Every structure is written in structure tokens, then in C-alpha cells.
Amino acid sequence: MPAILLLSNPSSTHRKNSFFPARLSTITVAPYFVGNILEIPLTTTQDYVLFYVLNDYSFDLWKAKTKLIMEKNGLVSFIVHPDYVIEKRPQGIYRNLLSFLRKLGLEKNLVRCRRRS
């Protein structure tokens, strides 16, 4: 069963634009090693892109991608920044996403990560 990774304001390195995939990025839904470093791919659209670039205030894209990734037994990862879900409308979408994951029986696989100060 795939794991679900929820990242809250993660600290990570970006080669180029942090919101869009790099031209030479790895296309995978599974974690992989580069030497001794475990790379965890971002497999779903970031909240900023979903709400403010695509202007999509539904969780249809997250839902569809989650189902596709699960079919491949991949890692479903989300980056949700607290600043982008502070308003009621995006917060409702995020709650719908969490409810959807619970209905799939994935709540036991949730891993919440927070950046340490």
C-alpha cells in the first residue's frame, strides 16, 4: 500500500523554479537514492500552483493524481504551506483532501513532516 507524505513548509533544494518540474527532472512516483541521499519526489501539484496559478479550488487534480500514483504503488506526496491554506476556501479543499485520503483507508500511512526552526 502506498504511503502518503504531507509536507508542511518543507526545506528542500531546488535546481530551478520550485513550482514547476525541471526539464531534466526524474519522472517517478517512488523514492530513490542518489548516492547516500534518499530523494523523495514531489508527486502532486503544490498548493500554491493549484490555487493561485491554475486557479483551481477543487481537489479534483489531487484526487486524480492520488489514484494514478496508487495504481503504480508510488508515494503520494503533498506540499501544503500554511500561508496558502489560511483562508476558508483553500482550507476547505485541504480538508476535503484529508477526508478523501481517510476514505481510502490511508490515514494510517500519513506521515506529517515539519521543518525545524
C-alpha positions as a printed Julia matrix, in Angstrom:
117×3 Matrix{Float64}:
   0.0    0.0     0.0
   1.43   3.43   -0.89
   2.45   5.88    1.78
   1.14   9.42    1.92
   3.59  12.17    2.78
   2.23  15.54    3.86
   4.89  18.23    3.96
   4.28  21.47    5.78
   6.67  24.21    4.7
   9.42  21.75    3.81
  13.05  22.65    3.46
  14.36  21.33    0.19
  16.69  22.34   -2.57
  15.52  23.38   -6.0
  17.55  23.39   -9.17
  15.34  25.88  -10.99
  11.82  27.12  -10.47
  10.47  25.46   -7.34
   6.89  25.3    -8.61
   7.39  23.52  -11.92
   9.35  20.39  -12.85
  12.84  20.89  -14.21
  13.44  19.83  -17.81
  15.76  17.02  -16.74
  13.85  16.06  -13.6
  13.3   12.42  -12.72
   9.83  11.19  -13.53
   9.0    8.71  -10.82
   6.41   8.14   -8.11
   8.79   6.14   -5.92
  11.56   7.33   -3.61
  15.06   6.62   -4.89
  18.67   7.02   -3.79
  21.27   9.32   -5.27
  24.41   8.04   -3.58
  23.61   8.07    0.14
  20.79  10.6    -0.18
  17.17   9.48   -0.3
  15.24  11.57   -2.81
  11.5   11.85   -2.22
   9.78  13.05   -5.39
   7.02  15.61   -5.24
   4.28  13.6    -6.92
   1.34  16.0    -6.69
   0.75  19.64   -7.53
   1.81  22.09   -4.84
  -0.97  24.05   -3.16
   0.3   27.41   -4.48
   0.22  26.2    -8.08
  -3.21  24.6    -7.66
  -4.87  27.61   -6.05
  -3.04  30.63   -7.47
  -1.54  29.57  -10.81
  -4.21  27.15  -12.04
  -6.96  28.94  -10.07
  -8.43  25.53   -9.24
 -10.31  25.48   -5.96
 -11.33  21.85   -6.1
  -9.33  18.82   -5.09
 -10.1   17.01   -8.36
  -6.48  17.22   -9.57
  -5.11  15.96   -6.24
  -7.73  13.18   -6.23
  -6.95  12.07   -9.8
  -3.18  12.12   -9.24
  -3.54  10.21   -5.96
  -5.47   7.44   -7.73
  -2.89   7.26  -10.56
   0.03   7.11   -8.13
  -1.67   4.42   -6.04
  -2.11   2.29   -9.17
   1.69   2.39   -9.53
   2.26   1.71   -5.79
   4.04   5.03   -5.54
   4.48   7.6    -2.81
   1.78  10.26   -2.78
   3.4   13.45   -1.52
   1.85  16.86   -0.93
   3.46  20.15   -0.07
   0.98  22.34    1.74
   2.24  25.68    3.01
   0.3   27.11    5.97
   0.1   30.55    4.34
  -1.85  29.15    1.39
  -4.5   27.31    3.42
  -5.21  30.03    5.97
  -8.28  31.28    4.08
 -11.52  29.32    4.32
 -11.81  28.36    0.64
  -8.41  26.62    0.25
  -8.67  25.24    3.78
 -11.92  23.54    2.78
 -10.18  21.95   -0.23
  -7.4   20.7     2.03
  -9.96  19.24    4.46
 -11.68  17.51    1.52
  -8.33  16.03    0.52
  -7.7   14.67    4.03
 -11.23  13.25    4.13
 -10.66  11.58    0.74
  -7.41  10.01    2.0
  -9.2    8.74    5.1
 -11.96   7.17    2.96
  -9.29   5.34    1.0
  -8.06   3.9     4.3
  -4.74   5.7     4.08
  -4.87   7.63    7.35
  -2.58   5.05    8.98
   0.02   5.79    6.29
   0.06   9.55    6.79
   3.45  10.99    7.65
   3.42  14.65    8.6
   6.71  16.48    8.27
   7.53  19.93    9.53
  10.62  21.97    9.01
  12.53  22.56   12.2
  13.41  26.13   13.06
